[in-house]
Amino acid sequence: MSSPAAAPPAPASLKRIVAASLIGTTIEWYDFFLYGSAAALVFNKLFFPGSDPLVGTLLSFLTYAVGFAARPLGALVFGHYGDRLGRKKLLVLSLLLMGGATFAIGLLPTHATIGSAAPVLLTVLRLVQGFALGGEWGGAVLLVSEHGDARRRGFWASWPQTGAPAGQLLATGVLSFLTAVLSDAAFGSWGWRIPFLLSGVLVIVGLWIRLSVDESPVFQQALAQAEARKADAGAAVEKTPLVAVLRHHWRDVLVAMGARMAENISYYVITAFILVYATTSAGVSKQTALNAVLIASAIHFVTIPAWGALSDRIGRRPVYLIGAVGVGLWMFPFFALIDTGGFGHLLLAVTVGLVMHGAMYAPQAAFFSEMFATRMRYSGASIGAQFSSVAAGAPAPLIATALLADYDSSTPIALYVIAASLLTVVAVVAAKETRNRDLNEIAPGGKAQGPARNPAGTPATTQDARTG
């Protein structure tokens, strides 16, 4: 069945779609990172009292890691229905689940009030957060990738990625403000609840914006073609997205998982574990560490679209490799600067680390989107991104804290991140460049098909968009 390609959206429409994805991902990452910061600062005392401070922090980070364990399940469920029903509906659901769980954490009684039930309830709510975030990322980046201008896909698709530093910025900023104006006793008693309860207001704003955008035209076209094939009595039954991904795109899934190792591990070492390391080993105050992460996150936010634009010019793989190699080389200087105890050195350490991380994170949205066919793209991108988080981001603060406790040195932690960087370099080198692929014309298996492309990056002729 022949179908003309959907017309690209008007610039104003595209900007609204980007804004909706960015605001939604910012809120969801705010909720997720808020938990990580609270786990490092107060949850060890509120939900795991009586433990050695470092052991309490380990237990607190364990509940933090539980959220990552639920992300693959979210990727499977949201990916399946996102490929069947559309990106928009599932993004609305993920925002509601994440916001509701975060708001409930703000109301949760502590160990002093209800005993061991408190950490159990905390863990359950963290599981809901992880499940929601597992479905959020794939849908948000696909909504922009499938709407946007193919020649600038890396740039436009990188904007939802800025939701991570924006969420980190917002979460750290709120916590930094509260720790500055409240005493330690007041913050530990009731002040920590305020950022979690604020999530309820943010979700209302996010829903209002997210409901105002249209479904992806690439998905709508693929769905229409699938419906037409169903009407053909001789057509084969369409496989479920998960089965199709594992059959046609298993190599792409492995590449995506490997590519995420250094990106995921380095990020949580730089932004979450640093709150433990700087305050316990370097003698830096809680407020100073939070301020360094706050300023560095703002710089991270600005540099991500720049890296995304560069990937449109020189390719996804070269930019990704700059980040993977850069973050590995930076680890020993990173810890050496923090050990000086000076704020300027701490800020430099975190900023350079996050800028190098951005070189991986910025092209990731377009890179992963361009690997998969439309009717399995939500599943493929989500599975590749979220399954790796169980081995990467989930245990990163936990492993780093355990290494610090065992060796009382930053050297094993630096080697841990360097090993992840090497794995990512191997995965990206093994991948194919995807910059010039048309999302309408990716066949099962990640191969571009269809008409020749002109220098502007658009098809020279019209052909069926067979999307698997």
KOLVEX-470703 format. One record per residue (C-alpha): residue number from 1; residue in three letters; x, y, z. Coordinates in steps of 0.001 Angstrom, whole numbers. Each point is the difference from the previous one (the first is absolute). Example, Ala and Ser with C-alpha at 12.3 -4.5 7.8 and 13.67 -1.06 7.14 Angstrom:
% residues 2
(1; "ALA"; (12300; -4500; 7800))
(2; "SER"; (1370; 3440; -660))
END
This chain:
% residues 468
(1; "MET"; (0; 0; 0))
(2; "SER"; (1422; 3349; -999))
(3; "SER"; (-285; 2905; 2347))
(4; "PRO"; (1542; 3411; -293))
(5; "ALA"; (2294; 1118; 2757))
(6; "ALA"; (-1592; 2197; 2613))
(7; "ALA"; (738; 3670; -426))
(8; "PRO"; (2460; 1377; 2529))
(9; "PRO"; (-1590; 2049; 2759))
(10; "ALA"; (134; 3773; -38))
(11; "PRO"; (2826; 1475; 2109))
(12; "ALA"; (-2478; 1255; 2621))
(13; "SER"; (-1595; -3455; 229))
(14; "LEU"; (3378; -1717; 327))
(15; "LYS"; (1068; 2396; 2746))
(16; "ARG"; (-3224; -752; 1901))
(17; "ILE"; (658; -3732; -299))
(18; "VAL"; (3595; 460; 1192))
(19; "ALA"; (-1219; 2134; 2914))
(20; "ALA"; (-2586; -2599; 989))
(21; "SER"; (2580; -2785; -24))
(22; "LEU"; (2570; 2112; 1827))
(23; "ILE"; (-2364; 1113; 2764))
(24; "GLY"; (-1352; -3511; 471))
(25; "THR"; (3448; -1585; 197))
(26; "THR"; (1214; 2774; 2318))
(27; "ILE"; (-2802; -761; 2452))
(28; "GLU"; (591; -3738; -139))
(29; "TRP"; (3758; 362; 455))
(30; "TYR"; (-581; 2505; 2800))
(31; "ASP"; (-2022; -2648; 1807))
(32; "PHE"; (2576; -2717; -656))
(33; "PHE"; (3084; 2056; 911))
(34; "LEU"; (-1660; 1505; 3037))
(35; "TYR"; (-122; -3479; 1459))
(36; "GLY"; (3699; -536; -749))
(37; "SER"; (1030; 3235; 1726))
(38; "ALA"; (-2252; -711; 2979))
(39; "ALA"; (1439; -3531; 200))
(40; "ALA"; (3487; 1480; 326))
(41; "LEU"; (-985; 2719; 2478))
(42; "VAL"; (-2848; -1035; 2327))
(43; "PHE"; (-1641; -3367; -789))
(44; "ASN"; (2746; -1922; 1787))
(45; "LYS"; (-1020; 1689; 3277))
(46; "LEU"; (-3769; 94; -563))
(47; "PHE"; (-600; -3523; -1300))
(48; "PHE"; (3086; -1959; 1126))
(49; "PRO"; (844; 1325; 3481))
(50; "GLY"; (2381; -1814; 2314))
(51; "SER"; (2424; -961; -2786))
(52; "ASP"; (3564; 1182; -417))
(53; "PRO"; (-264; 3211; -2111))
(54; "LEU"; (1695; -1566; -3037))
(55; "VAL"; (-2036; -3218; 362))
(56; "GLY"; (-3164; 2090; 256))
(57; "THR"; (1011; 1778; -3194))
(58; "LEU"; (552; -3360; -1711))
(59; "LEU"; (-3494; -1146; 1036))
(60; "SER"; (-1420; 3299; -1193))
(61; "PHE"; (1718; -365; -3389))
(62; "LEU"; (-1326; -3566; -175))
(63; "THR"; (-3574; 1332; -59))
(64; "TYR"; (1262; 2531; -2558))
(65; "ALA"; (1239; -2881; -2175))
(66; "VAL"; (-3377; -1755; 250))
(67; "GLY"; (-1459; 2721; -2204))
(68; "PHE"; (2367; -1027; -2775))
(69; "ALA"; (-1061; -3639; 341))
(70; "ALA"; (-3555; 1013; -928))
(71; "ARG"; (1074; 2002; -3047))
(72; "PRO"; (360; -3020; -2353))
(73; "LEU"; (-3541; -1084; 893))
(74; "GLY"; (-1198; 3504; -779))
(75; "ALA"; (1906; -116; -3287))
(76; "LEU"; (-1705; -3272; -970))
(77; "VAL"; (-3536; 1068; 939))
(78; "PHE"; (152; 3584; -1259))
(79; "GLY"; (1969; -1031; -3086))
(80; "HIS"; (-2575; -2641; -943))
(81; "TYR"; (-2996; 2289; 357))
(82; "GLY"; (1869; 3023; -1338))
(83; "ASP"; (693; -1889; -3227))
(84; "ARG"; (-3621; -1168; -157))
(85; "LEU"; (-1982; 3009; 1253))
(86; "GLY"; (2324; 2963; -499))
(87; "ARG"; (2620; 2031; 1827))
(88; "LYS"; (-2216; 2720; 1498))
(89; "LYS"; (-2402; -2147; 2054))
(90; "LEU"; (2821; -1859; 1712))
(91; "LEU"; (1891; 3196; 779))
(92; "VAL"; (-3024; 1383; 1830))
(93; "LEU"; (-271; -3200; 2052))
(94; "SER"; (3705; 0; 903))
(95; "LEU"; (-227; 3583; 1264))
(96; "LEU"; (-2995; -832; 2205))
(97; "LEU"; (1692; -3061; 1500))
(98; "MET"; (3278; 1772; 709))
(99; "GLY"; (-1625; 3093; 1490))
(100; "GLY"; (-2382; -2013; 2155))
(101; "ALA"; (2786; -2157; 1444))
(102; "THR"; (2201; 3012; 746))
(103; "PHE"; (-2842; 1895; 1684))
(104; "ALA"; (-733; -3080; 2129))
(105; "ILE"; (3649; -152; 1160))
(106; "GLY"; (-454; 3525; 1329))
(107; "LEU"; (-2863; -1283; 2192))
(108; "LEU"; (1742; -3186; 1117))
(109; "PRO"; (448; -614; 3757))
(110; "THR"; (3600; -701; 1021))
(111; "HIS"; (1495; -2912; 1952))
(112; "ALA"; (-519; 1895; 3257))
(113; "THR"; (-3773; 1; -618))
(114; "ILE"; (-869; -3379; -1540))
(115; "GLY"; (3190; -2027; 386))
(116; "SER"; (1174; -2420; -2684))
(117; "ALA"; (-3104; 655; -2128))
(118; "ALA"; (1505; 3390; -925))
(119; "PRO"; (2942; -1292; -2092))
(120; "VAL"; (-2304; -2617; -1570))
(121; "LEU"; (-2472; 2661; -1170))
(122; "LEU"; (2900; 2175; -1146))
(123; "THR"; (1300; -2878; -2125))
(124; "VAL"; (-3441; -615; -1563))
(125; "LEU"; (-339; 3656; -992))
(126; "ARG"; (3521; -62; -1410))
(127; "LEU"; (-1010; -2995; -2136))
(128; "VAL"; (-2919; 2015; -1406))
(129; "GLN"; (2384; 2856; -801))
(130; "GLY"; (2338; -2338; -1847))
(131; "PHE"; (-2848; -1645; -1923))
(132; "ALA"; (-1260; 3396; -1171))
(133; "LEU"; (3427; 1284; -1004))
(134; "GLY"; (686; -3220; -1910))
(135; "GLY"; (-2823; 970; -2352))
(136; "GLU"; (570; 3751; -43))
(137; "TRP"; (3350; 327; -1729))
(138; "GLY"; (-782; -1966; -3150))
(139; "GLY"; (-3315; 1722; -620))
(140; "ALA"; (1308; 3516; 619))
(141; "VAL"; (2973; -231; -2346))
(142; "LEU"; (-2012; -1807; -2688))
(143; "LEU"; (-2749; 2612; 42))
(144; "VAL"; (2593; 2631; -941))
(145; "SER"; (2105; -2208; -2300))
(146; "GLU"; (-3041; -1080; -2022))
(147; "HIS"; (-1349; 3557; -314))
(148; "GLY"; (3214; 1824; -712))
(149; "ASP"; (2069; 1104; -2971))
(150; "ALA"; (2232; -2939; -996))
(151; "ARG"; (2962; 2282; -739))
(152; "ARG"; (-52; 1337; 3581))
(153; "ARG"; (-1334; -3069; 1799))
(154; "GLY"; (3026; -231; 2282))
(155; "PHE"; (-551; 3573; 1172))
(156; "TRP"; (-3765; -190; 492))
(157; "ALA"; (46; -3468; 1584))
(158; "SER"; (2680; 1133; 2456))
(159; "TRP"; (-2421; 2437; 1644))
(160; "PRO"; (-1999; -2681; 1860))
(161; "GLN"; (3420; -1210; 1189))
(162; "THR"; (494; 3359; 1716))
(163; "GLY"; (-2884; -1031; 2243))
(164; "ALA"; (2537; -2048; 1999))
(165; "PRO"; (2273; 2916; 971))
(166; "ALA"; (-3038; 2280; 283))
(167; "GLY"; (-1604; -2467; 2408))
(168; "GLN"; (3302; -343; 1856))
(169; "LEU"; (294; 3789; 75))
(170; "LEU"; (-3518; 406; 1343))
(171; "ALA"; (323; -2771; 2599))
(172; "THR"; (3430; 1125; 1188))
(173; "GLY"; (-1073; 3661; -22))
(174; "VAL"; (-3019; -650; 2196))
(175; "LEU"; (2033; -2128; 2411))
(176; "SER"; (2840; 2531; 42))
(177; "PHE"; (-2428; 2820; 804))
(178; "LEU"; (-1663; -1962; 2788))
(179; "THR"; (3298; -1070; 1593))
(180; "ALA"; (1111; 3655; -106))
(181; "VAL"; (-3091; 1471; 1678))
(182; "LEU"; (-856; -2855; 2391))
(183; "SER"; (1951; -1425; 2886))
(184; "ASP"; (1152; -3616; -270))
(185; "ALA"; (-2645; -952; 2553))
(186; "ALA"; (-2829; 1719; -1893))
(187; "PHE"; (1102; -1415; -3351))
(188; "GLY"; (222; -3525; 1449))
(189; "SER"; (-3349; 337; 1759))
(190; "TRP"; (-2260; 1466; -2694))
(191; "GLY"; (1953; 2099; -2525))
(192; "TRP"; (1013; -2989; -2141))
(193; "ARG"; (-3691; -630; -796))
(194; "ILE"; (-515; 3326; -1810))
(195; "PRO"; (1807; -904; -3263))
(196; "PHE"; (-1962; -3263; -253))
(197; "LEU"; (-3351; 1704; 565))
(198; "LEU"; (930; 2653; -2574))
(199; "SER"; (-100; -2761; -2616))
(200; "GLY"; (-3817; 39; 130))
(201; "VAL"; (-78; 3572; -1329))
(202; "LEU"; (2607; -722; -2658))
(203; "VAL"; (-1944; -3018; -1301))
(204; "ILE"; (-3120; 2111; -570))
(205; "VAL"; (2038; 2427; -2114))
(206; "GLY"; (1660; -2848; -1882))
(207; "LEU"; (-3294; -1701; -804))
(208; "TRP"; (-1538; 3205; -1300))
(209; "ILE"; (2888; 457; -2444))
(210; "ARG"; (414; -3660; -967))
(211; "LEU"; (-3711; -417; -833))
(212; "SER"; (212; 2904; -2463))
(213; "VAL"; (2324; -1675; -2533))
(214; "ASP"; (-802; -2298; -2910))
(215; "GLU"; (969; -3620; -468))
(216; "SER"; (3131; -753; -2035))
(217; "PRO"; (-765; 146; -3773))
(218; "VAL"; (2553; -2752; -665))
(219; "PHE"; (-1841; -2279; 2418))
(220; "GLN"; (-3410; 925; -1443))
(221; "GLN"; (1211; -879; -3500))
(222; "ALA"; (1475; -3313; 1169))
(223; "LEU"; (-3206; -836; 1872))
(224; "ALA"; (-2110; 715; -3092))
(225; "GLN"; (2191; -2310; -2059))
(226; "ALA"; (-229; -2726; 2658))
(227; "GLU"; (-3787; 288; 5))
(228; "ALA"; (-10; -272; -3790))
(229; "ARG"; (2098; -3167; 187))
(230; "LYS"; (-2405; -1498; 2532))
(231; "ALA"; (-2833; 528; -2472))
(232; "ASP"; (1898; -2087; -2557))
(233; "ALA"; (-1101; -3600; 581))
(234; "GLY"; (3325; -1315; -1271))
(235; "ALA"; (2208; 2235; 2141))
(236; "ALA"; (2070; -1465; 2819))
(237; "VAL"; (-1100; 700; 3569))
(238; "GLU"; (1980; 2883; 1450))
(239; "LYS"; (2314; -1123; 2799))
(240; "THR"; (-73; 1658; 3397))
(241; "PRO"; (2602; 2791; 274))
(242; "LEU"; (2147; -1888; 2532))
(243; "VAL"; (196; -3127; -2174))
(244; "ALA"; (746; 2108; -3081))
(245; "VAL"; (2790; 1895; 1805))
(246; "LEU"; (1655; -3188; 1250))
(247; "ARG"; (-210; -1566; -3460))
(248; "HIS"; (1016; 2928; -2212))
(249; "HIS"; (1848; 2465; 2242))
(250; "TRP"; (1827; -2040; 2642))
(251; "ARG"; (3386; 1338; -1132))
(252; "ASP"; (-1267; 3574; 285))
(253; "VAL"; (-1304; -730; 3508))
(254; "LEU"; (3435; -1275; 1045))
(255; "VAL"; (1700; 3059; -1515))
(256; "ALA"; (-2384; 2319; 1856))
(257; "MET"; (593; -1838; 3278))
(258; "GLY"; (3770; 213; -395))
(259; "ALA"; (-166; 3647; -1030))
(260; "ARG"; (-1867; 847; 3189))
(261; "MET"; (2495; -1545; 2423))
(262; "ALA"; (2455; 2904; 251))
(263; "GLU"; (-2737; 2610; -395))
(264; "ASN"; (-2146; -1430; 2792))
(265; "ILE"; (2728; -961; 2468))
(266; "SER"; (1968; 3245; -331))
(267; "TYR"; (-3114; 2133; 463))
(268; "TYR"; (-1028; -1535; 3304))
(269; "VAL"; (3557; -10; 1326))
(270; "ILE"; (387; 3681; -918))
(271; "THR"; (-3390; 1210; 1297))
(272; "ALA"; (-1150; -2412; 2728))
(273; "PHE"; (3073; -1717; 1456))
(274; "ILE"; (1854; 3297; 130))
(275; "LEU"; (-2334; 1139; 2798))
(276; "VAL"; (1317; -2901; 2072))
(277; "TYR"; (3666; 219; -1027))
(278; "ALA"; (353; 3775; 303))
(279; "THR"; (-1636; 174; 3423))
(280; "THR"; (1640; -3072; 1577))
(281; "SER"; (3452; -239; -1614))
(282; "ALA"; (771; 3559; -1094))
(283; "GLY"; (-1565; 1778; 2974))
(284; "VAL"; (-2238; 2164; -2185))
(285; "SER"; (-3281; 1237; 1461))
(286; "LYS"; (-3324; -1288; -1266))
(287; "GLN"; (-904; 3480; -1257))
(288; "THR"; (3275; 394; -1923))
(289; "ALA"; (-378; -3363; -1740))
(290; "LEU"; (-3594; 779; -978))
(291; "ASN"; (983; 3412; -1361))
(292; "ALA"; (2735; -1541; -2172))
(293; "VAL"; (-2438; -2521; -1501))
(294; "LEU"; (-2540; 2800; -463))
(295; "ILE"; (2313; 2246; -2032))
(296; "ALA"; (1485; -2892; -1988))
(297; "SER"; (-3485; -1252; -890))
(298; "ALA"; (-836; 3420; -1462))
(299; "ILE"; (3094; -193; -2235))
(300; "HIS"; (-889; -3600; -885))
(301; "PHE"; (-3456; 1176; -1101))
(302; "VAL"; (1481; 2580; -2380))
(303; "THR"; (2594; -2293; -1578))
(304; "ILE"; (-2329; -2911; -863))
(305; "PRO"; (-1720; 1716; -2988))
(306; "ALA"; (3436; 1124; -1236))
(307; "TRP"; (1244; -3611; 5))
(308; "GLY"; (-3260; -1048; -1711))
(309; "ALA"; (540; 2590; -2750))
(310; "LEU"; (3587; -1195; -453))
(311; "SER"; (-1284; -3563; -490))
(312; "ASP"; (-2078; 1299; -2934))
(313; "ARG"; (3187; 1260; -1621))
(314; "ILE"; (2576; -2734; 683))
(315; "GLY"; (-2154; -2977; 1027))
(316; "ARG"; (-1350; -1650; 3154))
(317; "ARG"; (2934; -2384; 510))
(318; "PRO"; (2872; 2554; 27))
(319; "VAL"; (-1759; 2211; 2553))
(320; "TYR"; (-919; -2987; 2170))
(321; "LEU"; (3619; -1202; -65))
(322; "ILE"; (1262; 3430; 1083))
(323; "GLY"; (-2169; -300; 3103))
(324; "ALA"; (885; -3613; 797))
(325; "VAL"; (3750; 560; -298))
(326; "GLY"; (-180; 3383; 1705))
(327; "VAL"; (-1842; -1175; 3096))
(328; "GLY"; (2409; -2925; 410))
(329; "LEU"; (3052; 2253; -227))
(330; "TRP"; (-1551; 2491; 2456))
(331; "MET"; (-612; -2375; 2918))
(332; "PHE"; (3388; 236; 1728))
(333; "PRO"; (151; 3819; -296))
(334; "PHE"; (-3663; 69; 1123))
(335; "PHE"; (709; -1573; 3375))
(336; "ALA"; (3340; 1798; 416))
(337; "LEU"; (-1748; 3359; -347))
(338; "ILE"; (-2719; -946; 2505))
(339; "ASP"; (2630; -1143; 2525))
(340; "THR"; (1373; 3550; 198))
(341; "GLY"; (-3212; 1049; 1781))
(342; "GLY"; (-228; 3293; -1894))
(343; "PHE"; (-3307; 1066; -1525))
(344; "GLY"; (1596; 1146; -3268))
(345; "HIS"; (1735; -3329; -460))
(346; "LEU"; (-3180; -1887; 873))
(347; "LEU"; (-1983; 2045; -2509))
(348; "LEU"; (2592; -569; -2735))
(349; "ALA"; (5; -3754; 670))
(350; "VAL"; (-3784; -344; -281))
(351; "THR"; (-375; 2404; -2935))
(352; "VAL"; (2583; -1660; -2263))
(353; "GLY"; (-1393; -3413; 919))
(354; "LEU"; (-3533; 1031; -957))
(355; "VAL"; (1105; 1704; -3223))
(356; "MET"; (1700; -3246; -1065))
(357; "HIS"; (-3130; -1909; 1033))
(358; "GLY"; (-2065; 2334; -2185))
(359; "ALA"; (1970; -1059; -3076))
(360; "MET"; (-1420; -3506; 521))
(361; "TYR"; (-3441; 1000; 1197))
(362; "ALA"; (-793; 2593; -2697))
(363; "PRO"; (207; -2188; -3134))
(364; "GLN"; (-1441; -3012; 1824))
(365; "ALA"; (-3643; 892; -708))
(366; "ALA"; (425; 274; -3776))
(367; "PHE"; (2570; -2839; -107))
(368; "PHE"; (-2306; -2535; 1692))
(369; "SER"; (-3110; 1202; -1877))
(370; "GLU"; (1745; -470; -3331))
(371; "MET"; (885; -3632; 781))
(372; "PHE"; (-3567; -1366; 60))
(373; "ALA"; (-2998; -314; -2330))
(374; "THR"; (-3054; 2085; 914))
(375; "ARG"; (-2362; -2721; 1256))
(376; "MET"; (2660; -1302; 2381))
(377; "ARG"; (1909; 3241; 654))
(378; "TYR"; (-1521; 816; 3418))
(379; "SER"; (708; -3556; 1183))
(380; "GLY"; (3479; -207; -1514))
(381; "ALA"; (1264; 3369; 1202))
(382; "SER"; (-1521; -477; 3469))
(383; "ILE"; (1308; -3552; 453))
(384; "GLY"; (3501; 945; -1133))
(385; "ALA"; (72; 3049; 2254))
(386; "GLN"; (-1698; -1365; 3114))
(387; "PHE"; (1274; -3567; 242))
(388; "SER"; (3543; 1346; 138))
(389; "SER"; (-959; 2251; 2913))
(390; "VAL"; (-344; -3072; 2239))
(391; "ALA"; (3699; -793; -449))
(392; "ALA"; (1157; 3620; -359))
(393; "GLY"; (-1808; 2831; 1788))
(394; "ALA"; (-1805; -2125; 2583))
(395; "PRO"; (3024; -1343; 1872))
(396; "ALA"; (2397; 2870; -820))
(397; "PRO"; (-404; 2021; 3236))
(398; "LEU"; (-257; -3259; 1957))
(399; "ILE"; (3188; -1459; -1523))
(400; "ALA"; (1850; 3300; 373))
(401; "THR"; (-1018; 296; 3671))
(402; "ALA"; (987; -3629; 694))
(403; "LEU"; (3392; 521; -1700))
(404; "LEU"; (581; 3092; 2099))
(405; "ALA"; (-915; -1895; 3178))
(406; "ASP"; (2286; -2943; -860))
(407; "TYR"; (3045; 1838; -1361))
(408; "ASP"; (-342; 3524; 1432))
(409; "SER"; (1270; 1244; -3362))
(410; "SER"; (-1424; 1471; -3177))
(411; "THR"; (2310; -2061; -2257))
(412; "PRO"; (-2287; -3091; -256))
(413; "ILE"; (-2955; 2280; -769))
(414; "ALA"; (1901; 1732; -2803))
(415; "LEU"; (1014; -3379; -1457))
(416; "TYR"; (-3650; -1108; 166))
(417; "VAL"; (-1106; 2946; -2158))
(418; "ILE"; (2959; -457; -2391))
(419; "ALA"; (-999; -3660; -540))
(420; "ALA"; (-3518; 1136; -899))
(421; "SER"; (1457; 2546; -2441))
(422; "LEU"; (1983; -2711; -1771))
(423; "LEU"; (-3135; -2124; -360))
(424; "THR"; (-1894; 2927; -1501))
(425; "VAL"; (2805; 753; -2444))
(426; "VAL"; (-136; -3606; -1243))
(427; "ALA"; (-3797; 150; -415))
(428; "VAL"; (1; 3305; -1896))
(429; "VAL"; (2883; -1046; -2270))
(430; "ALA"; (-1990; -3147; -861))
(431; "ALA"; (-3098; 2048; -872))
(432; "LYS"; (-841; 1426; -3416))
(433; "GLU"; (-369; 3732; -542))
(434; "THR"; (-3711; 911; -90))
(435; "ARG"; (44; 3762; -651))
(436; "ASN"; (-1441; -129; -3539))
(437; "ARG"; (-2761; -2556; 614))
(438; "ASP"; (-3613; 852; -753))
(439; "LEU"; (-2223; -1177; 2879))
(440; "ASN"; (-2741; -917; -2488))
(441; "GLU"; (2353; -2286; -1906))
(442; "ILE"; (1744; -2181; 2576))
(443; "ALA"; (-652; -3666; -660))
(444; "PRO"; (-1; -2692; 2688))
(445; "GLY"; (3597; -559; 1020))
(446; "GLY"; (848; 3695; 8))
(447; "LYS"; (896; 216; -3713))
(448; "ALA"; (-891; 3128; -1917))
(449; "GLN"; (-2050; -705; -3088))
(450; "GLY"; (-1888; 1868; -2642))
(451; "PRO"; (970; 2806; -2362))
(452; "ALA"; (3321; 1648; -455))
(453; "ARG"; (573; 3082; 2097))
(454; "ASN"; (876; 3418; -1287))
(455; "PRO"; (2638; 2162; 1692))
(456; "ALA"; (-2657; 1689; 2158))
(457; "GLY"; (-707; -3332; 1657))
(458; "THR"; (-3530; -494; -1408))
(459; "PRO"; (-1195; -2793; -2312))
(460; "ALA"; (393; 672; -3697))
(461; "THR"; (-3112; -2048; -845))
(462; "THR"; (-3036; -1323; 1814))
(463; "GLN"; (-109; -3674; 939))
(464; "ASP"; (-1920; -2209; 2390))
(465; "ALA"; (1091; 493; 3606))
(466; "ARG"; (256; -3583; 1151))
(467; "THR"; (404; 231; 3748))
(468; "GLY"; (-183; -3558; 1245))
END
